[in-house]
């Protein structure tokens, strides 16, 4: 059994990650378009182009972590080594030098690419760490449940304090306010990564003591058909989720026409997300996590469909639905990450090559493609609708409603359908774990 203290320490690592991830997802597009004046279509294209680099950096980072051997383990050291560089890159991404319009775009492109590189370098080892803290399937759900409660706690800090801190630090200069706000969040995140490093341990070791070449690792990864299923799930899920979260600020400002209530709206969604993450563990104890995951996607789709048909003046209905959407969708998130750990075991079970880091990095790559595609779609759709910053247009408002509600609903339905090809249910995982335990005993 993993102690609650260690699970909390692990969760603090994702509090740190989400201080940046949620800020990027919720505010970076708005920061680029409305604060420093970049064109929405250019911002959307920038998000997508940067993801091309991840096709190389993600598997390399996973392989590097798998090959790392220190007295602290393979994955934990990166939390210590990269906490400061990640914080510095986060601050640079929300800094606006006095450049020309073209200069601001190139600066944004470069700093965003650097931020995503650092996010890869620290988050892939962190994610893989969750798969080697325990080999028990139920414990893994519990670990991930703690993780995402604390992750959404980081998100709650972002939604509750970002805009008030921007006003406080900026004193009318929003660009300066965002920069100082990110300095505060980055310092906090750096400290939390260090606490995560100190408070966790790696326990699951490969069933083979052999170090495999990168080519052998990639060959083994290609044989992991269940990893491919989760990659597609991650891509579709994140595209819809990020599109809705990115558009939330536009939805409140231009559709509901309550710009002063943006913080309240996004905070309600984050509170729902925290509650949902906390409910994932008890849910997985009574229902197969694979069936539960698909069902939760369908429910979240239904909530988005209902949201589309409410009147624009139905504030309390809108905020209640956003709360429920966050609760249901994030109840599924710890289940997904527990399934990634199962998929890493499945790859070892099938090929006798353990690829915890590369498996996580592969799925994380598709998560980041979904993150980029959702952000890109937001920029492209706003440009298509004729969006102009701080200008209300009925046609733009209609387009925002459509994109905020219907497209995420379609994505969730797609995820539920894709899960029909995922076969690592409760019984299959138990059988697989018994065989792997026997192999480890023989190795010892």
Secondary structure as UniProt FT lines:
FT   HELIX           4..23
FT   HELIX           24..28
FT   HELIX           29..30
FT   HELIX           31..35
FT   HELIX           40..67
FT   TURN            71..72
FT   HELIX           77..93
FT   HELIX           101..132
FT   HELIX           137..170
FT   TURN            171..172
FT   HELIX           174..199
FT   HELIX           214..222
FT   HELIX           225..250
FT   HELIX           251..255
FT   HELIX           259..261
FT   HELIX           262..286
FT   HELIX           289..308
FT   TURN            312..313
FT   HELIX           315..351
FT   HELIX           356..385
FT   TURN            389..390
FT   HELIX           394..418
FT   HELIX           419..421
FT   HELIX           426..443
//
